Amino acid sequence: MGTNGASQSGLSRRTVLRRGALLSTALGLALATTTGQAAAMNKAELIEAMASESGLGKSDAGAVLDVCIGAATKALTRGESVVLVGFGSFSISKRAARTGRNPRSGNGRPRPKNGRSDGSPVMFDWCPAFAAALDLNPGRGDEASAECLDADVTIDAAYVARETRRDSERGLSEADAKRALDAFINATTKALKKGDRVSLGEGFGSLSISKRSARTGRNPQTGKEIKIAAKNVVKFKAGAELSKAVN
């Protein structure tokens, strides 16, 4: 009787210790989830959000995203800049800032100057509307509010509609393409504002919000020191396939 009781007591202690260890592990994982790395919205989730926002099917939403990523990849591989209207532009970070010409108008245009690469071979330069939606609060002087400039390749609703018709007998109307692009921007904005990282496809890259501390800079026109306020910036990290293609 005494031996059986001791055995039960020992088993009880072992069970308590085991359960305590499992509970500690679970609490640790929960803490890591809430305080560790930001959650990530993958491409499938982004497409689902686009479909929900636009009222289009997932296949149509996916086709629009594929057109945008495909066009951007091809342009960057050729060393060209590409802009997704209302969202932002991508360009090769190793290219020095210079003035080019719009192939349609012939007007000179500066290359994006406010993009952030943070070690990525590709820079992302956000459009004013996208910056406003994210409350980026741009600084002043040499970090003036980013502009959504012309680029070598411009992706808009008309471009997307044309490309989807090229690959499909049905394709998308320009109105549906615009709904999908607006949904893409809205879904990306919501995810980034929550602190999530947004994957545009493993091969292409991802976007996230990064905090830039206040610092002292210089006015590029006068050379005088200026105080640059702390601000949030959108950081783009190129995927392995894109990095290899542009290097």
C-alpha positions in Angstrom: 0.0 0.0 0.0 2.8 2.4 1.0 4.9 1.4 -2.0 1.9 1.9 -4.3 1.3 5.3 -2.8 4.9 6.4 -3.2 4.8 5.3 -6.8 1.6 7.3 -7.4 3.2 10.3 -5.7 6.3 10.0 -7.9 4.2 9.7 -11.1 2.2 12.7 -10.0 5.3 14.8 -9.6 6.7 13.7 -12.9 3.4 14.6 -14.6 3.3 18.0 -12.9 6.9 18.7 -14.0 6.1 17.6 -17.6 3.0 19.7 -17.8 4.8 22.6 -16.3 7.5 22.3 -19.0 4.9 22.1 -21.8 3.1 25.2 -20.4 6.3 27.1 -20.3 7.1 26.2 -23.9 3.6 27.3 -25.0 3.9 30.6 -23.2 7.3 31.2 -24.7 6.0 30.5 -28.2 3.1 32.8 -27.6 5.4 35.6 -26.4 7.7 35.1 -29.4 4.7 35.4 -31.7 3.5 38.7 -30.1 6.9 40.3 -29.5 9.2 38.7 -32.1 9.3 39.1 -35.8 6.4 40.7 -37.6 3.8 38.5 -39.2 4.0 38.0 -42.9 1.3 38.2 -45.6 2.3 35.7 -48.3 1.4 36.0 -52.0 -1.6 33.6 -51.7 -3.0 35.7 -48.8 -2.4 38.9 -50.7 -4.4 37.5 -53.7 -7.2 36.5 -51.4 -7.3 40.0 -49.9 -7.3 41.5 -53.4 -10.2 39.3 -54.5 -12.2 40.2 -51.3 -11.5 44.0 -51.7 -12.3 44.1 -55.4 -15.1 41.6 -55.7 -13.2 39.7 -58.4 -12.3 36.1 -58.4 -9.0 34.8 -57.0 -7.8 33.8 -60.5 -8.4 37.4 -61.8 -6.7 38.9 -58.8 -3.8 36.6 -59.2 -3.5 37.4 -62.9 -3.3 41.1 -62.1 -0.6 40.6 -59.5 1.4 38.3 -61.8 1.2 41.0 -64.6 2.6 43.6 -62.2 5.4 41.4 -60.8 6.3 40.0 -64.2 6.5 43.5 -65.8 8.6 44.8 -62.9 10.9 41.9 -63.0 11.5 42.2 -66.8 12.1 46.0 -66.5 14.5 45.7 -63.6 16.4 42.9 -65.4 16.9 45.3 -68.3 18.2 47.9 -65.9 15.0 50.0 -66.3 12.8 51.6 -63.6 9.2 50.7 -63.3 6.3 52.5 -61.5 3.0 51.0 -60.3 0.8 54.1 -60.4 -0.5 55.1 -57.0 1.8 52.7 -55.2 5.5 53.3 -56.0 8.4 52.7 -58.3 11.2 50.2 -58.3 14.7 50.8 -59.7 18.2 49.4 -59.5 20.0 50.8 -56.5 23.5 50.6 -58.0 22.5 53.0 -60.8 23.6 56.6 -60.1 20.8 59.3 -60.1 20.5 60.8 -63.5 18.1 62.4 -65.9 16.4 60.4 -68.6 13.7 61.0 -71.1 10.1 59.9 -71.2 9.8 57.8 -74.4 6.3 59.1 -74.9 6.7 62.8 -74.2 10.4 63.3 -74.7 10.5 65.3 -71.4 13.4 64.9 -69.1 12.8 63.2 -65.8 15.0 62.5 -62.8 15.3 58.9 -61.5 13.7 58.1 -58.2 15.8 59.7 -55.4 14.1 58.8 -52.2 14.0 55.0 -52.5 15.2 52.8 -49.8 17.2 49.7 -50.5 18.8 48.9 -47.2 21.3 46.5 -48.9 18.8 45.3 -51.5 19.9 45.6 -55.1 16.5 47.2 -55.8 15.2 50.5 -54.5 11.5 51.2 -53.8 10.3 54.8 -54.0 6.7 55.3 -52.6 4.0 57.4 -54.2 2.6 60.4 -52.2 -0.9 58.7 -51.9 0.7 55.5 -50.6 2.9 57.5 -48.2 -0.1 59.4 -46.9 -2.1 56.3 -46.3 0.7 54.8 -44.3 1.4 58.0 -42.3 5.1 57.9 -43.3 5.6 61.6 -42.3 8.5 62.4 -44.6 11.1 64.8 -43.4 12.4 67.9 -45.0 15.4 69.0 -47.0 17.3 66.1 -48.7 14.5 63.8 -47.6 11.7 65.8 -49.1 8.3 64.1 -49.7 8.7 61.4 -52.2 7.2 61.9 -55.6 5.7 59.2 -57.8 7.8 60.0 -60.9 7.6 58.7 -64.5 9.6 55.6 -65.2 10.8 53.6 -68.1 7.8 51.3 -67.6 4.5 52.5 -66.2 2.0 50.0 -64.9 -1.6 51.2 -64.7 -5.1 49.8 -65.3 -4.8 50.1 -69.1 -1.4 48.3 -69.1 -2.8 45.5 -66.9 -6.0 45.1 -68.9 -3.9 44.9 -72.1 -1.5 42.3 -70.7 -4.3 40.1 -69.3 -6.0 40.1 -72.8 -2.7 39.1 -74.3 -2.5 36.0 -72.2 -6.2 35.1 -72.2 -9.1 35.2 -74.7 -11.2 36.9 -72.1 -8.8 39.0 -70.1 -9.9 41.9 -67.9 -11.6 45.2 -68.6 -9.7 48.3 -67.7 -12.4 49.0 -65.0 -11.8 45.5 -63.4 -8.0 46.0 -63.7 -8.3 49.3 -61.8 -10.4 47.6 -59.1 -7.8 44.9 -58.7 -4.9 47.4 -58.5 -6.8 49.6 -56.0 -7.4 46.4 -53.9 -3.7 45.5 -54.1 -2.7 48.9 -52.7 -5.4 48.8 -50.0 -4.5 45.3 -48.9 -0.8 46.1 -48.8 -1.5 49.4 -46.9 -3.6 47.6 -44.3 -1.0 44.8 -43.7 1.9 47.3 -43.4 0.0 49.5 -41.0 -0.5 46.5 -38.8 3.3 45.9 -38.8 3.1 42.9 -41.1 5.6 42.1 -43.8 4.0 41.7 -47.3 5.5 39.2 -49.7 4.9 40.0 -53.3 6.2 36.6 -54.2 9.3 34.7 -52.9 11.2 35.3 -56.0 10.4 39.0 -56.3 10.6 40.4 -52.7 8.8 41.8 -49.8 7.8 45.1 -48.2 7.9 46.2 -44.6 7.8 49.3 -42.5 11.0 50.5 -40.9 11.6 53.2 -38.3 14.3 55.8 -39.2 15.6 57.8 -36.3 15.9 61.6 -36.3 19.3 62.9 -37.6 21.2 65.8 -38.9 21.6 66.2 -42.7 22.5 68.9 -45.2 20.3 70.9 -47.6 21.7 69.8 -51.0 21.1 73.3 -52.4 22.6 75.5 -49.6 24.9 73.0 -47.8 23.5 74.1 -44.5 22.8 71.6 -41.7 19.2 70.7 -41.2 17.3 68.6 -38.7 15.7 65.6 -40.3 12.8 64.3 -38.2 12.2 60.7 -37.3 10.1 58.9 -39.8 8.7 55.6 -41.0 9.9 54.3 -44.3 8.8 51.4 -46.5 11.7 49.0 -46.9 11.9 46.6 -49.9 13.9 43.5 -49.7 14.5 41.8 -53.1 14.0 38.1 -53.4 16.8 35.7 -54.3 15.7 35.3 -57.9 15.3 39.0 -58.5 18.6 39.8 -56.8 20.3 37.3 -59.1 18.6 38.7 -62.2 19.6 42.3 -61.7 23.2 41.7 -60.6 
